[in-house]
Amino acid sequence: MAKVQVRMNTSGAQSILKSSEVRAFLKAKADRIAAAAGAGFESSSMVGPNRARASVITATAKARRAEAKDRALTRALDAGRG
């Protein structure tokens, strides 16, 4: 059997990871998680030096309490898996 050699196109992979399509995909997942977590949670997305990323944060004191007491974000993670 012949050996297979794979060469990674680094610049191509980086352009995919930073693309607007990937950013929109991640933002949609973060939006679903924020909605499942409840009121006071906000999602955002950005393109960093290596890749696009998204996050969900607590925007209000009530949301911070819900996360501290009931782990609202942890419980809402399944909403982003679909």
C-alpha positions, 0 to 999 in steps of 0.5 A, a space after each residue: 500500500 502506498 504512503 499518503 502524504 497530506 500537506 495542509 494549506 495553512 493560508 487557505 485554512 486560516 481564511 476559512 476559519 476567519 470567514 464571514 460564513 464561519 463567524 455567522 455560524 458561530 454567532 447563530 449558535 451563541 444566539 441560541 444559547 443566549 436565548 435558552 439561558 434566559 433574559 439578561 444574556 447577550 451573545 457576540 462574535 468577533 474575528 481574532 488573529 487566528 479564527 472567528 469566535 463567539 461568546 455569551 456573557 451575562 449582561 445584567 445583575 439578574 443574569 449574573 445571579 442566575 449563572 452563579 446560582 443555577 448555572 444558566 449558561 451551562 444548562 443552555 449549552 445543549 441549545 447550541 449543539 443542533 
